[in-house]
Amino acid sequence: MKKTPTLICAILLFIFLVKPVKAQTFHAIVFAATETENEDLAAGIQVSYDYLKQLLSALENAGLDVQPHYHDGADFNINQLNQAISSLKTSKNDYILFYFIGHGFEDSESSYPNLIFTNKETISNAEKEQNARNEKDIHETLQKKKFKGLLVVADACNSGLNTTGWIKQGKSSKKSDQTPDSKAFEQISWTACANILQSEEFQYLIASSQTGKDSYTHPEKGGIFTIAFVNAFKTACDNNIDSLDHIIKLIPSEINKLTAPIEDLEQIPLIYSPIKEKQSFLQQLANIFFSRKEKKELKKAFNVEELGNLKATLQLTEDYPESRRKFLKTKPAAYYTIMAISNESELYVARTLQDTIRVSLDYCTASVIHLENRSTRDIDIIQKIRKLDKKHQLLGIPKKGPFGKWLDYKCTEYTQYLEDQREVIEVKEKELEDILVEVESELDEKRTERRGLQNEIDLLTERLSEIDESINTTKRTITENGTLRISIPTLPDNISPKLDQALDALVAGKQLPSGLTAKEKYWLSQIDIKLEPNDELEPNALLTSELKDFQIAKYCTLKIKGVSQKIMSLLLQQLSVVPEEYKDSINIKFKIEGYADYRGRKSALGIGFPTKNKSYDYQYKNDLGQMKAFKHKKHTYVNLTNETLALSRAICAYEECLNIMDNHSIKHHEVELFAIEQDLSQSAKSDDKMFRGVNVFFTLEDVNLYLLKHIDLLEKERRKIQNVIISKEEAIRNINQEIEGLNAKVIAVTNEQEKLEERKIELETGIDDVRTGLGGQPNAIRARQAEIQKIQDAKE
């Protein structure tokens, strides 16, 4: 019974006196400009933001105590930043992640960018001062907090800022091919990464691009850096990598994977891991490698005060034979190990092919020499390197196992990287070949299209010439139209072909043919042709033709018909310029005067008028102006008077003209017939009796109006064709620009092929230098071994 109070007291003392172990918290402060005024950039930032949140969610599900502080939309501002940092309460076991995605610009006093906490797309100098904060300043402020691990990251440009508009984060590169890692988050075991982020001590300051450089994003696929940052964690966790340093080192290679397929696009991050000791890790390596005497000699030889830049110092020693011989004699494995480490440190920031080959060769050389040519000094330095890395965990040297195994691993890692790069080049070469084939095919299509357009333009230009000629001809016709009056005396009994040609030439205003008889020339001289022109381009001009024929006794002869045909041909010449669509609307008016002047006015003449095939029903006026009718039925015979003889002659001319109109599909006409009697004087001689037969007058209503409409149609067609030509010429100019762009692309692809070929040759040479062959070590490593052996065998 006495034991019970003692046990209770012990428990109470344990409860009150022993402090509980506080759980570790991973504070994630994320600022994302998801509502920046640039819509494409805002969309890309949203993709990056969501991808980062997926990573944090996956780590939380794996056991990491994530406490998120997300600031986007209206919460993305400088006041929220100040409040988030000032209100952050942490313990010495906590971890802090500060992550920014948005606009940034170069700071003249810092290698790290100024970050802008506003969604505005334009900013003044005053606003810049109010809303910007340098990434390094944020890091230094967070350094004052209690923490076990600190990671400050900015995905933003580190280039110039235009005070009237942002330098875009990534220029909204829409040609980017980057995509998030294909492996889903739930397919990866995140336990290893969660353990790393709640067990290691670390501190990193990372910017997505170096000073003076842009960062790139895509509206649909997100920012290259953030995608690479998350993918580095996915790759590391999927392969059970056991340090945050290894994850960080993966970021540049993940960026390379994303940018490699994109032409002329490069993004190099700025990665810094601050060390609390007075000297940096590389300085401590220098202290390990260089003895005090060697430092003295180097300072004297190179006239430098500090040897802190290990890579630069080692580079100088290569030009200082005495020091180099001493290194190769006393510590060759350590020399090449230190060379590899110093060059590798540069690869975290900028991985160049030359540096990568150099690092690979140095690690492979160190691996071979460590196995075959180690010295006591080598072993001592290597132990110190291992001890230093155990403290800082920057090189990833395993705590247990032979050091040579780590060197061999590094040699294999870099050699495999070079092999992978060769495969990347081969893939790129195939892609470029395909691009060239595609571009050449497109060039052929564009050239064919251009030739087709030029042929169309040539045909349209010919049509324009035809239209211009038609317009000019029509204008001349309008100008020349008028009242045409032709008086032709009695035709000869026999019209020779020569006389017929002469009559046509005379009417047309052309030169008469030669070979005419005197009688024919006299007869032609009696023909009267008059043209009363209209005012130029005046519509509704009238065209009137007049025919005078002389016949004796007969009422319908071949001569009357022949002359009617002649006068109709003049009319048809005028109608030839009228467009077909207007001919149906033209109305032709006939005024036909028939004459008879036998003695015996009003009496029967003894001339019969048979009506064998058709009936006649005409209205006419006589010489007294009386309107009379002339009707006869089929199969009747009537004796003509002078008046009806005159009418029958007019009917003969009219019917001949009517037949010609029907043959030419001329539909509309009006006719006015006259029958005129004339008495001859008693004193007239029979040989000079001039018996007038028929006068025919034509009036074409609105011919000029139709011609003007025809011109209007031609002008409209002309304008339409000119517009088509202009559009086709514009199309040709666009095609020429496209062809010029394709030619430039061919040149660019060819240049890229040449660069790839040079890079491939360099890679092949580098791989040959570091790869183990059938005959033992490669030439470069054997040469180094031989040099070391020669130095070590030489006498003092």
Salt bridges, closest charged atoms under 4 A:
ASP40 OD2 - LYS174 NZ 2.88
ASP94 OD2 - HIS27 NE2 3.10
GLU121 OE1 - HIS103 NE2 3.55
GLU127 OE2 - LYS120 NZ 2.46
ASP181 OD1 - LYS234 NZ 3.91
ASP214 OD2 - LYS171 NZ 3.36
ASP238 OD2 - LYS183 NZ 2.96
ASP245 OD2 - LYS249 NZ 3.02
GLU254 OE2 - LYS257 NZ 3.35
GLU277 OE2 - LYS391 NZ 3.26
GLU294 OE1 - LYS331 NZ 2.80
GLU297 OE1 - LYS326 NZ 3.40
GLU318 OE2 - ARG358 NH2 2.30
GLU322 OE1 - ARG325 NH2 2.87
GLU344 OE2 - LYS410 NZ 2.70
ASP355 OD2 - LYS311 NZ 3.97
ASP362 OD2 - ARG358 NE 3.15
ASP362 OD1 - ARG784 NH1 3.10
ASP380 OD2 - ARG377 NH1 2.97
ASP380 OD2 - LYS384 NZ 3.70
GLU413 OE1 - LYS410 NZ 3.33
GLU419 OE1 - ARG422 NH2 2.45
GLU419 OE2 - ARG771 NH1 3.42
GLU429 OE1 - LYS760 NZ 3.38
ASP434 OD1 - LYS430 NZ 2.86
ASP444 OD1 - ARG447 NH1 3.72
GLU449 OE1 - LYS446 NZ 3.99
GLU456 OE1 - LYS728 NZ 2.41
GLU466 OE1 - ARG463 NH1 3.32
ASP468 OD1 - ARG718 NE 2.47
GLU469 OE2 - ARG476 NH2 3.85
ASP493 OD1 - LYS559 NZ 2.76
ASP500 OD1 - LYS566 NZ 2.74
ASP504 OD1 - LYS566 NZ 2.90
ASP528 OD2 - LYS530 NZ 3.92
GLU532 OE2 - ARG485 NE 3.73
GLU546 OE1 - ARG485 NH1 3.69
GLU546 OE2 - LYS548 NZ 3.85
GLU580 OE2 - LYS583 NZ 3.27
GLU593 OE2 - LYS591 NZ 3.82
ASP623 OD2 - ARG601 NH2 2.54
GLU643 OE1 - LYS602 NZ 3.18
GLU643 OE2 - LYS628 NZ 2.88
GLU655 OE2 - LYS614 NZ 2.73
GLU677 OE2 - LYS602 NZ 3.08
GLU701 OE2 - LYS589 NZ 2.48
ASP712 OD2 - LYS716 NZ 3.49
GLU717 OE2 - ARG463 NE 2.89
GLU730 OE1 - ARG733 NH2 2.61
GLU738 OE1 - LYS446 NZ 2.63
GLU764 OE1 - ARG422 NH1 2.91
ASP768 OD1 - ARG771 NH2 2.70
GLU787 OE2 - ARG324 NH1 2.60
GLU796 OE2 - LYS329 NZ 1.98
